[in-house]
């Protein structure tokens, strides 16, 4: 695999560009060594971009607020199916906004360069394709699609359009992900053989019991438009405001949270994805009528490939976790491990001697070499932290999107990459509900 690693390093453009390391200061005997990760200063923005928001809920609003932190970015229009969010948009972003409940009215406007799609998952595919066909650049929240069968349609529309398409698993743009990618490629933990991720929550909002407005009704919500691409039902405010709990509109814990872990793992390892998927879980606590589990365990097999040796992945999500708030991705190799967060990477190694080859150590003793002389060893634990003032992965993700639009460049999470992260997450749900293993071709992105 050493040749693969050298090829990986040659392809790796992040080292020395995305992050730079400050001296390992402030280290002492009771703490692991650490160093700061920092983002190089980006060039000043050039050319105003006018953007619109389609879906002004929790994530859509966060996306827009982050996008507007960038220079020369202006919001011109907002689309949402609930009156209260349209009214709130004017309060937050100005009376000049064009407001509508029909996303096609947004796409007709010539004063819009790009759209941010923050709708429930079941609308991602159609609005993305409509926007691309209308000549708009697209930023779409994860997962890119609601079903695996929709991936090819979005990819084809993107390729035909010539527009920039970014998917919003923003952790991929973090300094933590970039440093972990660099460290793995350099052989810091040897060859990967196992990885695991965990996402824990323990609160009503964390478990998607969002506030339902008192004025929620068919007079304030365009319910018929909302359900027009799925099963017809009587108005149900829970299915609109707590849509993540229902399969017609959301993708459960796996599509909402596992997809972040897949995105980071695939970026760090350069992987195309697993070839076998399985899942177990259950509804243990939040028995509020939801259709998806609140504890989910996924197991995934990654085959030998040009990018990496074969390894196994275990993912867990628990909305009833008494520790609460725990999120991590751990990558385990033959020489050590990395705990990867968006703003921190902790590398742990098991090297206790100058050489990890017992045969070579024995040969040195037979030659009478000074084997008893102690040598300087690398630290068994090294912590990489972002330096103070780091604006975060979400900010950097939008920076990549806007730079690609202005300069005709590429984004770190285009539809092909995003689909390879979304597919195993969506198949994890299928495995759970079908109670069976699922085979996936990660190269051709098709079911087997």
C-alpha positions as CSV (number, residue, x, y, z in Angstrom):
1,X,0.0,0.0,0.0
2,X,3.0,2.3,0.2
3,X,2.8,3.0,-3.5
4,X,-0.9,4.0,-3.1
5,X,0.1,6.4,-0.3
6,X,2.7,8.1,-2.5
7,X,0.0,8.4,-5.3
8,X,-2.4,9.8,-2.7
9,X,0.2,12.4,-1.6
10,X,0.8,13.5,-5.2
11,X,-2.9,14.0,-5.6
12,X,-3.2,15.8,-2.3
13,X,-3.3,19.6,-3.0
14,X,-4.3,20.5,0.6
15,X,-1.0,20.0,2.3
16,X,0.7,23.4,2.6
17,X,-2.2,25.2,1.1
18,X,-5.3,24.7,3.2
19,X,-3.6,24.7,6.6
20,X,-0.3,25.7,8.1
21,X,1.1,24.7,11.5
22,X,2.4,27.0,14.2
23,X,5.2,25.8,16.5
24,X,4.2,23.2,19.1
25,X,4.3,25.7,21.9
26,X,2.8,25.4,25.4
27,X,3.5,21.7,25.6
28,X,4.3,20.3,29.1
29,X,4.7,16.9,30.7
30,X,1.1,16.5,31.9
31,X,-0.5,17.3,28.5
32,X,-0.1,15.9,25.0
33,X,1.9,17.9,22.5
34,X,-0.3,20.1,20.3
35,X,0.0,22.6,17.5
36,X,-2.4,25.1,15.9
37,X,-4.1,24.6,12.5
38,X,-4.8,27.9,10.7
39,X,-6.5,28.8,7.4
40,X,-4.5,30.9,5.0
41,X,-5.9,34.3,4.2
42,X,-8.3,34.1,1.2
43,X,-8.2,36.6,-1.6
44,X,-10.8,39.4,-1.3
45,X,-14.1,38.7,-3.0
46,X,-14.7,40.2,-6.4
47,X,-18.0,40.6,-8.1
48,X,-21.3,40.8,-6.2
49,X,-23.3,37.6,-6.1
50,X,-27.1,37.7,-5.6
51,X,-28.6,34.7,-4.0
52,X,-32.0,33.4,-3.0
53,X,-33.1,31.0,-0.2
54,X,-35.6,28.2,-0.9
55,X,-36.7,26.7,2.4
56,X,-36.2,29.2,5.3
57,X,-36.4,26.8,8.2
58,X,-33.7,26.1,10.8
59,X,-30.9,25.0,8.5
60,X,-31.8,27.2,5.6
61,X,-31.7,30.2,7.9
62,X,-28.3,29.2,9.2
63,X,-27.0,28.7,5.7
64,X,-28.1,32.1,4.6
65,X,-26.7,33.8,7.7
66,X,-23.4,32.2,7.1
67,X,-23.4,33.0,3.4
68,X,-24.0,36.7,4.1
69,X,-20.9,36.9,6.3
70,X,-18.9,36.8,3.0
71,X,-18.1,40.0,1.1
72,X,-20.2,41.0,-1.9
73,X,-23.0,38.5,-1.3
74,X,-26.6,39.9,-1.3
75,X,-29.9,38.1,-0.6
76,X,-32.6,39.1,-3.0
77,X,-35.5,36.6,-2.5
78,X,-36.9,33.9,-0.2
79,X,-39.3,31.0,-0.9
80,X,-41.0,29.1,1.9
81,X,-44.4,27.4,2.3
82,X,-45.1,28.9,5.8
83,X,-46.2,32.6,6.1
84,X,-44.4,33.0,9.4
85,X,-41.0,32.2,7.9
86,X,-41.6,34.7,5.0
87,X,-42.5,37.4,7.5
88,X,-39.4,36.5,9.6
89,X,-37.2,36.7,6.5
90,X,-38.1,40.3,5.9
91,X,-37.4,41.1,9.6
92,X,-34.0,39.4,9.4
93,X,-32.8,40.4,5.9
94,X,-34.8,43.4,4.8
95,X,-38.0,44.7,3.2
96,X,-36.4,44.6,-0.3
97,X,-36.9,40.8,-0.5
98,X,-39.0,39.2,-3.1
99,X,-41.1,36.6,-1.2
100,X,-43.0,33.6,-2.7
101,X,-44.3,30.1,-1.9
102,X,-43.5,28.9,-5.4
103,X,-39.8,28.1,-6.0
104,X,-40.3,28.4,-9.8
105,X,-41.0,32.1,-9.3
106,X,-37.5,32.4,-7.8
107,X,-35.9,30.6,-10.7
108,X,-37.5,33.0,-13.3
109,X,-35.7,36.0,-11.9
110,X,-32.7,37.3,-13.7
111,X,-31.3,39.1,-10.6
112,X,-30.4,35.8,-8.9
113,X,-27.1,34.0,-9.5
114,X,-27.5,31.1,-7.1
115,X,-30.0,29.5,-4.8
116,X,-29.6,27.9,-1.4
117,X,-31.9,24.9,-1.0
118,X,-32.8,24.2,2.7
119,X,-36.1,22.4,2.1
120,X,-37.1,19.0,3.5
121,X,-35.2,16.2,1.8
122,X,-38.1,15.0,-0.5
123,X,-37.8,18.3,-2.4
124,X,-34.0,18.3,-2.9
125,X,-33.9,16.5,-6.2
126,X,-36.6,18.4,-8.1
127,X,-35.7,21.9,-6.9
128,X,-32.0,21.2,-7.7
129,X,-32.8,20.0,-11.2
130,X,-35.2,22.9,-11.8
131,X,-32.6,25.4,-10.6
132,X,-29.8,24.0,-12.8
133,X,-32.1,23.9,-15.8
134,X,-32.9,27.6,-15.1
135,X,-29.1,28.5,-15.2
136,X,-28.7,29.0,-11.4
137,X,-25.7,27.8,-9.3
138,X,-26.9,25.6,-6.5
139,X,-26.0,25.0,-2.8
140,X,-28.2,22.1,-1.6
141,X,-28.4,20.8,2.0
142,X,-27.4,17.2,2.6
143,X,-28.4,14.6,1.8
144,X,-28.4,15.5,-1.8
145,X,-31.4,13.2,-2.6
146,X,-34.2,11.5,-0.8
147,X,-33.8,8.1,-2.4
148,X,-30.8,6.4,-4.0
149,X,-32.7,6.2,-7.3
150,X,-32.6,10.0,-7.6
151,X,-28.8,10.4,-7.6
152,X,-28.2,9.9,-11.3
153,X,-30.8,12.5,-12.3
154,X,-29.2,15.2,-10.3
155,X,-25.7,14.3,-11.5
156,X,-26.8,14.4,-15.1
157,X,-28.6,17.7,-14.7
158,X,-25.5,19.2,-13.1
159,X,-23.1,18.0,-15.8
160,X,-25.4,19.3,-18.5
161,X,-25.8,22.7,-16.9
162,X,-22.2,23.7,-16.5
163,X,-23.1,25.4,-13.2
164,X,-21.5,25.1,-9.8
165,X,-23.3,22.6,-7.4
166,X,-22.3,22.4,-3.8
167,X,-23.8,20.0,-1.2
168,X,-24.0,21.2,2.4
169,X,-22.1,18.7,4.5
170,X,-19.9,21.5,5.7
171,X,-17.5,19.5,7.9
172,X,-15.6,18.5,4.7
173,X,-14.3,22.1,4.5
174,X,-13.1,22.1,8.1
175,X,-9.4,22.4,9.1
176,X,-9.9,19.2,11.1
177,X,-10.9,17.2,8.1
178,X,-8.1,18.7,6.0
179,X,-5.4,18.0,8.7
180,X,-6.7,14.4,9.1
181,X,-6.5,13.8,5.3
182,X,-2.9,15.1,5.3
183,X,-1.9,13.0,8.3
184,X,-3.4,9.8,6.9
185,X,-1.7,10.3,3.6
186,X,1.6,10.8,5.3
187,X,1.4,7.5,7.1
188,X,0.9,9.0,10.6
189,X,-1.3,6.0,11.7
190,X,-0.2,3.4,9.1
191,X,-2.8,1.8,6.9
192,X,-6.4,2.2,7.8
193,X,-8.2,-1.0,8.9
194,X,-11.2,0.3,10.9
195,X,-13.2,3.4,11.5
196,X,-16.1,4.4,13.8
197,X,-18.3,7.4,14.3
198,X,-20.8,8.4,16.9
199,X,-23.5,11.1,17.1
200,X,-25.3,11.5,20.5
201,X,-28.1,13.8,21.5
202,X,-30.5,14.0,24.4
203,X,-33.0,16.8,24.1
204,X,-36.4,17.3,22.5
205,X,-35.1,19.7,19.8
206,X,-32.0,17.5,19.2
207,X,-34.5,14.6,18.7
208,X,-36.4,16.8,16.2
209,X,-39.4,17.7,18.4
210,X,-39.3,21.2,16.9
211,X,-41.7,24.0,18.0
212,X,-45.0,24.0,16.1
213,X,-46.3,27.6,15.6
214,X,-49.7,28.4,17.2
215,X,-50.9,29.7,13.8
216,X,-50.1,26.5,11.9
217,X,-53.0,25.7,9.6
218,X,-53.8,25.3,5.9
219,X,-54.4,29.0,5.7
220,X,-50.7,29.8,6.7
221,X,-49.0,26.7,5.2
222,X,-49.2,25.6,1.6
223,X,-49.8,22.0,2.5
224,X,-50.9,20.8,-0.9
225,X,-47.7,22.1,-2.5
226,X,-45.7,20.5,0.3
227,X,-47.1,17.0,-0.3
228,X,-47.6,17.3,-4.1
229,X,-44.6,15.0,-4.8
230,X,-45.6,12.3,-2.2
231,X,-48.6,10.7,-0.6
232,X,-51.8,12.7,-0.3
233,X,-52.7,13.3,3.4
234,X,-54.9,15.6,5.5
235,X,-53.0,18.6,6.9
236,X,-50.7,17.5,9.8
237,X,-48.6,20.3,11.4
238,X,-46.2,17.7,12.8
239,X,-45.4,16.3,9.3
240,X,-44.6,19.8,8.2
241,X,-42.7,21.3,11.1
242,X,-41.1,18.0,12.4
243,X,-40.6,16.5,8.9
244,X,-37.4,14.7,9.8
245,X,-39.4,12.1,11.8
246,X,-41.4,10.9,8.7
247,X,-40.1,8.9,5.8
248,X,-42.2,10.7,3.2
249,X,-40.1,13.9,3.8
250,X,-37.0,13.0,5.7
251,X,-34.2,10.4,5.7
252,X,-34.0,9.7,9.5
253,X,-30.9,9.6,11.6
254,X,-28.7,8.1,8.9
255,X,-29.6,10.6,6.1
256,X,-29.4,13.5,8.5
257,X,-26.4,12.7,10.6
258,X,-24.5,9.6,9.3
259,X,-24.1,11.4,6.0
260,X,-21.8,14.0,7.7
261,X,-19.6,11.1,9.0
262,X,-19.5,9.5,5.5
263,X,-18.6,12.8,4.0
264,X,-15.7,13.4,6.3
265,X,-14.5,9.8,6.1
266,X,-14.5,9.7,2.3
267,X,-12.7,13.0,2.1
268,X,-10.0,12.0,4.5
269,X,-9.5,8.5,3.0
270,X,-10.2,9.5,-0.6
271,X,-12.7,6.6,-0.6
272,X,-15.5,5.9,-3.1
273,X,-17.6,4.2,-0.4
274,X,-18.6,0.8,1.0
275,X,-19.8,-2.3,-0.9
276,X,-21.9,-3.8,1.8
277,X,-24.4,-2.1,4.2
278,X,-26.3,-3.3,7.2
279,X,-28.2,-1.7,10.1
280,X,-30.0,-2.3,13.3
281,X,-31.7,-0.1,15.8
282,X,-35.1,0.8,17.3
283,X,-37.4,3.4,18.8
284,X,-36.4,3.5,22.4
285,X,-37.6,6.7,23.9
286,X,-39.1,9.4,21.6
287,X,-42.4,7.5,20.9
288,X,-44.2,10.6,19.5
289,X,-45.6,9.1,16.4
290,X,-42.4,9.2,14.4
291,X,-41.6,6.6,11.8
292,X,-37.8,6.5,12.2
293,X,-35.7,5.0,15.0
294,X,-34.0,7.1,17.8
295,X,-31.1,4.6,18.1
296,X,-29.4,3.4,15.0
297,X,-26.3,1.2,14.4
298,X,-24.8,0.9,10.9
299,X,-22.0,-1.5,9.8
300,X,-20.3,-1.0,6.5
301,X,-17.6,-2.9,4.5
302,X,-15.1,-1.0,2.4
303,X,-13.3,-3.1,-0.2
304,X,-9.6,-3.0,-1.1
305,X,-9.2,-0.2,-3.7
306,X,-6.6,2.0,-5.3
307,X,-7.3,4.6,-2.7
308,X,-7.0,2.5,0.5
309,X,-6.8,-1.0,1.9
310,X,-10.1,-2.7,2.9
311,X,-11.5,-1.7,6.2
312,X,-14.7,-1.8,8.3
313,X,-16.8,1.1,9.5
314,X,-19.2,1.3,12.5
315,X,-21.6,4.2,12.9
316,X,-23.9,4.9,15.8
317,X,-26.5,7.5,16.5
318,X,-28.4,7.8,19.8
319,X,-31.0,10.4,20.6
320,X,-31.4,8.9,24.2
321,X,-27.8,9.2,25.2
322,X,-27.3,10.3,28.8
323,X,-23.8,11.7,28.1
324,X,-25.3,13.9,25.4
325,X,-23.5,16.0,22.8
326,X,-20.8,13.5,21.8
327,X,-19.8,13.5,18.2
328,X,-16.6,12.1,16.7
329,X,-15.0,10.2,13.8
330,X,-12.2,7.8,14.8
331,X,-9.9,6.3,12.2
332,X,-7.8,3.4,13.3
333,X,-4.7,2.2,11.4
334,X,-1.8,-0.3,11.9
335,X,0.3,2.2,13.8
336,X,-2.2,4.4,15.7
337,X,-5.5,6.2,15.5
338,X,-7.0,9.7,14.8
339,X,-10.0,11.2,16.5
340,X,-11.3,13.8,14.0
341,X,-13.5,16.7,14.8
342,X,-14.1,19.8,12.7
343,X,-11.8,21.9,14.8
344,X,-9.5,19.3,16.3
345,X,-7.5,16.2,15.4
346,X,-6.0,13.9,18.1
347,X,-3.4,11.4,16.9
348,X,-2.5,8.5,19.1
349,X,0.3,6.1,18.3
350,X,1.5,2.9,20.0
351,X,5.2,3.3,19.1
352,X,7.3,2.6,22.2
353,X,10.8,2.0,20.6
354,X,12.8,3.7,18.0
355,X,11.9,1.0,15.5
356,X,8.7,-0.8,15.0
357,X,10.5,-3.8,13.4
358,X,11.6,-6.4,16.0
359,X,13.8,-8.2,13.5
360,X,15.8,-5.0,12.7
361,X,16.2,-4.3,16.4
362,X,17.6,-7.9,16.9
363,X,20.0,-7.5,14.0
364,X,21.3,-4.3,15.4
365,X,22.1,-5.9,18.7
366,X,23.9,-8.8,16.9
367,X,26.1,-6.3,15.1
368,X,27.1,-4.8,18.4
369,X,25.4,-1.5,17.6
370,X,24.7,0.8,20.4
371,X,21.2,-0.6,21.0
372,X,21.1,0.4,24.6
373,X,21.4,4.1,23.8
374,X,18.1,5.8,24.2
375,X,16.7,7.7,21.3
376,X,14.3,10.6,20.7
377,X,10.8,9.2,20.0
378,X,7.8,11.1,18.6
379,X,5.0,11.9,21.1
380,X,2.4,9.1,21.7
381,X,-0.3,11.7,21.5
382,X,-0.4,14.9,19.4
383,X,-3.3,17.3,19.4
384,X,-4.0,19.7,16.5
385,X,-6.3,22.6,17.3
386,X,-7.6,25.4,15.3
387,X,-6.1,28.8,16.2
388,X,-8.3,31.4,17.9
389,X,-10.4,33.4,15.4
390,X,-11.1,30.5,13.1
391,X,-14.5,31.2,11.4
392,X,-15.4,27.6,11.1
393,X,-16.2,24.9,8.5
394,X,-19.6,26.4,7.6
395,X,-18.0,29.7,6.6
396,X,-15.2,28.0,4.7
397,X,-17.7,25.8,2.8
398,X,-19.5,28.8,1.5
399,X,-16.2,30.4,0.7
400,X,-15.4,27.5,-1.6
401,X,-18.8,27.7,-3.2
402,X,-18.6,31.4,-4.0
403,X,-15.0,31.2,-5.1
404,X,-15.9,28.4,-7.6
405,X,-18.7,30.6,-9.0
406,X,-16.5,33.6,-9.4
407,X,-13.5,31.8,-10.8
408,X,-15.0,28.9,-12.7
409,X,-13.4,26.5,-10.3
410,X,-14.4,23.3,-8.5
411,X,-16.0,22.7,-5.2
412,X,-14.9,20.2,-2.6
413,X,-18.4,18.5,-2.5
414,X,-19.9,18.3,-5.9
415,X,-22.9,16.0,-6.7
416,X,-20.7,12.9,-7.5
417,X,-18.9,13.1,-4.2
418,X,-22.1,14.0,-2.4
419,X,-24.0,11.1,-3.8
420,X,-21.2,8.7,-2.8
421,X,-21.7,10.0,0.8
422,X,-25.5,10.0,0.7
423,X,-25.9,6.6,-0.9
424,X,-24.6,4.4,2.0
425,X,-26.6,6.6,4.5
426,X,-29.8,6.1,2.5
427,X,-29.1,2.4,2.1
428,X,-28.5,2.1,5.8
429,X,-32.2,3.1,6.2
430,X,-33.2,0.6,3.6
431,X,-31.2,-2.1,5.4
432,X,-33.0,-1.2,8.7
433,X,-36.5,-1.3,7.3
434,X,-35.9,-4.3,5.1
435,X,-34.0,-6.2,7.7
436,X,-31.3,-7.3,5.3
437,X,-27.7,-6.7,4.0
438,X,-27.5,-4.5,1.0
439,X,-24.8,-4.7,-1.7
440,X,-23.6,-1.5,-3.3
441,X,-21.2,-0.8,-6.2
442,X,-19.3,2.4,-5.0
443,X,-17.5,2.8,-8.3
444,X,-20.5,2.8,-10.6
445,X,-22.8,4.1,-7.9
446,X,-25.4,1.4,-8.4
447,X,-27.2,-1.3,-6.4
448,X,-25.9,-4.8,-6.9
